[in-house]
Amino acid sequence: MLRGAGGGGGGFRRALMAEKPEKPVRAGTARRVVKFFAPYKLHVLLVLIAILIISVVGLANPYLLKLIVDDAILKRDMDKLILYAVLMIVIPVVNGLIGVWQTYLNNLIGQRVMRDLRNELYRHMQRMSLRFFSETKTGEIQSRLGNDVNGIQDVITNTASSIVSNITTVVSTITAMFLLSWQLTLLSLALLPLFLYLTYKVGSIRRELAKNTQKSLADISALIEESLSVSGVLLTKTFGRQRESIDRFSRENQRLADLQLRQQMVGRWFFMITSTFFSITPALVYYFAGRTIIHTPPDQVPPITVGGIVAFTTLQSRLFFPLGQLLTVQVQIQAALALFDRIFEYLDLPVEITDRPNAIELDPHDVKGRITFDHVYFSYSRTGRPMNLYDINFDAPPGSLVALVGPTGAGKTTIAYLIARLYDVTKGRVLIDGIDVRDIRLASLPQIIGMVSQETYLFHASVRENLLFAKPDATEEELIAATKAANIYDRITELPEGFDTIVGERGYRFSGGEKQRIAIARIVLKNPRILILDEATSALDTRSERLVQRALATLMQGRTTIAIAHRLSTILSADQILVIDRGRIVERGTHSELLAAEGLYAKLYREQFLHAPKDTSIAATGS
Ligand SMILES: Nc1ncnc2c1ncn2[C@@H]1O[C@H](COP(=O)(O)OP(=O)(O)OP(=O)(O)O)[C@@H](O)[C@H]1O
């Protein structure tokens, strides 16, 4: 059976599962992050300039305070008072506007980088081999493309600029403080280490608590899922273990309540520490500066003015928050890099099936369609064990029909996959017109080979778009001819919107047989020289089956067909039947030859094909 995803714990999944959240970030990640920002150099520069302006202009208000006290109020100068007061309004407004512009630029850069990352990831995913998709959970891929990329939005838009902005604020504020009074600056800075130490400590406790709370929440939901599911309840009830389950739940629940309480309290303590520092330092400044002014003889100018003290304490208050935030810089950068790393890891997944350097482009019109398997061995596992195909040899001349039959798991689908180069052989060669498929450009193969699988996949789009997927430039006449050949034209025209009817998951639901016929029409449009056909095992009703069989018979005409056969009609009309068992061709020949040999084929024929609905098989054979 041709299928999209299978089991098999392969290399990709192992590589992806091996990661842990605390895994060290790989070397070179930072450099690659920078590369993604390179196209937006100018924007980044503008953001930096904006941050610089905001920090420096932010210093203006404390200075204006000094001027308003010393030059306007104390000197009773009304004009200056008005001027400074107006400036105290205008400057923050201008700064605010610059801030808005900076946020816009930040988000613009962030969104563009995310867009680029998503595009690059999607492009890379499209190149990955079928093996990758069969070994990776779909959810995992969606999560990388969606959540992980979204996760870095905050990092790009906030972390980077807040780090720069905090640094510039701290540097500019300390410089301004020094300019006002170096003695008072030293006094304030002397208290800083204690503040920083306490903030750091509280920060680590908070992080630890947050981590434990998260874990506890996860434990509780796992517990609920485990014990309150149908099977969980059944198990608990039949073993009479409700008491234990309740105890376990209340223990975990108690732990969560305690943790959350502590988390709240640590936050409150942090607030208390910060407010204490906010009041202690200005008090000290007022005390020492005031004492200096008081002790300065009236005929001398004091080293600091009253306005100077006010300006100084205002500046000082600007310092605490940025400094506190800078303490967590390392954690923030680490978290950001880890996210990028997860994304890069996906981008770095090797592309298994690629064009060889001298791969040739085949003109689909010149292809005759001979398929040859030359001592092909294949294993899904990279280690080569177990081997899934052994020494497969056959030759399908142009236009012939080869039927693959055999018990389930024999390797029929695998043979089909190798023709389309969805996997590469482990040993031997698969040839099309005598050319190794690995020497043909990957882009050429889909033009030569068409696949009809058991599960017809229709996109959530109109019938027309689904058909045009095979040949985007098909004309209306071609669409009609193809759908007529596939016995589905009448059905489509009966629909209220004809070819424009939306189908797929949330659209019009075609029956299984109709879907198969649309898939057949798709291949008719594509008109490949080689057809790989996986006949459906699920029974259709007689009428549907007949329509599908007729469509298939038309489709096979003039093409080399490799059919994973489930229909009697197909094996009866096959030029060659290959009987596959446990990865080997165990018998080959025509129907009558194989029947006469009384081997596996004869057994399968009696068990499976003979019981196929007679009328449909016969009808199809005759058509
Ligand atoms: N992605 C995969 N990874 C590992 N092993 C696989 C994978 N796909 C198939 N196999 C194994 O390869 C063998 C051949 O499978 P294949 O699908 O080719 O059989 P089949 O003859 O088409 O069977 P069916 O008629 O049931 O579809 C089986 O043993 C199967 O378990």
PDBQT file of the ligand as one rigid body, heavy atoms in Angstrom, charges set to zero:
ROOT
HETATM    1  N1  LIG A 701       9.022   3.938   6.423  1.00  0.00    +0.000 N 
HETATM    2  C1  LIG A 701       9.385   2.696   6.722  1.00  0.00    +0.000 A 
HETATM    3  N2  LIG A 701      10.357   2.474   7.608  1.00  0.00    +0.000 NA
HETATM    4  C2  LIG A 701      10.731   1.217   7.927  1.00  0.00    +0.000 A 
HETATM    5  N3  LIG A 701      10.182   0.110   7.399  1.00  0.00    +0.000 NA
HETATM    6  C3  LIG A 701       9.195   0.259   6.526  1.00  0.00    +0.000 A 
HETATM    7  C4  LIG A 701       8.729   1.558   6.137  1.00  0.00    +0.000 A 
HETATM    8  N4  LIG A 701       7.750   1.393   5.227  1.00  0.00    +0.000 NA
HETATM    9  C5  LIG A 701       7.592   0.055   5.068  1.00  0.00    +0.000 A 
HETATM   10  N5  LIG A 701       8.451  -0.620   5.828  1.00  0.00    +0.000 N 
HETATM   11  C6  LIG A 701       8.612  -2.093   5.895  1.00  0.00    +0.000 C 
HETATM   12  O1  LIG A 701       9.036  -2.560   4.644  1.00  0.00    +0.000 OA
HETATM   13  C7  LIG A 701       8.396  -3.791   4.325  1.00  0.00    +0.000 C 
HETATM   14  C8  LIG A 701       7.738  -3.683   2.972  1.00  0.00    +0.000 C 
HETATM   15  O2  LIG A 701       6.683  -2.752   3.059  1.00  0.00    +0.000 OA
HETATM   16  P1  LIG A 701       5.770  -2.347   1.834  1.00  0.00    +0.000 P 
HETATM   17  O3  LIG A 701       4.923  -1.224   2.272  1.00  0.00    +0.000 OA
HETATM   18  O4  LIG A 701       6.600  -2.151   0.647  1.00  0.00    +0.000 OA
HETATM   19  O5  LIG A 701       4.875  -3.655   1.666  1.00  0.00    +0.000 OA
HETATM   20  P2  LIG A 701       3.643  -3.899   0.727  1.00  0.00    +0.000 P 
HETATM   21  O6  LIG A 701       3.942  -5.163   0.018  1.00  0.00    +0.000 OA
HETATM   22  O7  LIG A 701       3.362  -2.699  -0.086  1.00  0.00    +0.000 OA
HETATM   23  O8  LIG A 701       2.505  -4.138   1.777  1.00  0.00    +0.000 OA
HETATM   24  P3  LIG A 701       0.942  -3.741   1.717  1.00  0.00    +0.000 P 
HETATM   25  O9  LIG A 701       0.344  -4.594   0.654  1.00  0.00    +0.000 OA
HETATM   26  O10 LIG A 701       0.464  -4.099   3.074  1.00  0.00    +0.000 OA
HETATM   27  O11 LIG A 701       0.898  -2.288   1.438  1.00  0.00    +0.000 OA
HETATM   28  C9  LIG A 701       7.440  -4.075   5.452  1.00  0.00    +0.000 C 
HETATM   29  O12 LIG A 701       8.041  -5.014   6.297  1.00  0.00    +0.000 OA
HETATM   30  C10 LIG A 701       7.270  -2.761   6.170  1.00  0.00    +0.000 C 
HETATM   31  O13 LIG A 701       7.072  -2.953   7.530  1.00  0.00    +0.000 OA
ENDROOT
TORSDOF 0
